[in-house]
Amino acid sequence: MPARVIVLGGGVGGTLAANLISKELGAEAKVTVVDATGMHLYQPGFLYVALDQANALWLTRDERTLLRKQVDLIVDQATMIDAVAQTVTLARSGTLSYDYLVLATGSRLDRDAVPGYADTHDFYSLDGALRLREALRRFEGGRILLGVAGIPYKCPPAPVEFVLMAEEYLRKRGVRENSSVTLLSPLNRAFTIESASKLVQPIFDRRGIGLTTFFNVESVDAKARTVTSLEGETAEYDLLILVPPHKGAAVVMDSGLGDAGGWIPTDRNTLAHTAHERIFAIGDATDLPISKSGSTAHFEAPIVASRIASFIRGTAPKAVYGGRVMCFLETGGGRATSLRFDYAHPPVPPQPSRLWHWAKWIFNRAYWVTVPQGRVG
Amino acid sequence: MTLAITTQLDCKGLACPMPIVKTAQAMKTLRPGERIEVLATDRGALKDFVAWAKATGNRLIEQTQEGEVLHFVLEKKGVTL
């Protein structure tokens, strides 16, 4: 009888892991992906949609078209995991048993955690990006603030990218002169990674982009149009964009498999759940202190697939995750840089150039026919 | 009078900027003059706590290291009781 592998979540990590396990084990494993919507979202595209550089069409695909035909897809919501009985209960389709379970359940936005959030905008969902696009199209000048309302959040470079690209957007629309763009940073620099901060600070200075330091967003007063930080400072805005607070999936929290934020306690090298050896975690869902990004999931999925394949075959698993992450960082003006790092090596970003901008553009376009299928490593 | 440490915060294993954010959150619950002890392993915290204290007006009272664990004591700004 083939081993039963269930993958919860049809994002980058879940899709790639399912395809790789199926490819590696063939008839030795029955791989099933469970996804609540059956639609695969390319989330890095939200930024471009919000800034009117791309339409929403290329951001979604039917998950079925991205999976090998040997992989089953169940479009349903997983509601409970029993790690002892090794079962997953679905909202409509009953209960499934597994030999190995991959949690690629991602993160959820928790906008309600911020008082006054309704008056703000974000680009962390497709709806949010489309709404922000409308607000920017109507924007005739004033103060644009971008703040971070919770950590950890997806795609750490996104706030920096957004302010750099928004400043350029305002210039093109001819409303830059009567506008200001300011990043409210949780730290005393633009970006968590110091080397990247040093690279972008001169660009902020040159282009007149403001930086308010140690401003962790706590609440918004829609009437007064002000945002207040945990540190007790208040700033006035005309258009406020927030990175919403994130938390782990409901099924993880409800099943007692996560920490207080819903993040899964995960071994940093084996990617196994620290308390359940037959459960693995990938991508945003883990509690690992690394970027929540598609690239993290992309690099983790082959490790998990290889380890599960080894266990099923009864051989010693060899693949280990070294913390590899790779991000592009758009700096505006058709230029970008890249951040490549792992647990042992901090990033040394190159000077922004057209080369990295085009690399990102090509990656964005080629994503659908390369990453989910495991064609690029 | 110096107050004893009223709150402890374990940020070991957390990456930048989590220790700062968690400390900022915890600081909200303290009264002026009360102290918090923070443990962290992220090396960046060394510089970050100094800068954070300076920027927010809260006092960095103590900063020590034991093995890989960094230990900070901060005092909430305001009138000391």
Interface residues (C-beta under 8 A of the other chain):
Chain A: I151 P152 P186 L187 N188 T192 E194 T213 F214 N216 E218 S229 L230 E231 G232 P289 I290
Chain B: G13 L14 A15 C16 P17 M18 I20 V21 A24 Q25 M27 K28 D42 G44 D48 A51 W52 A55 T56
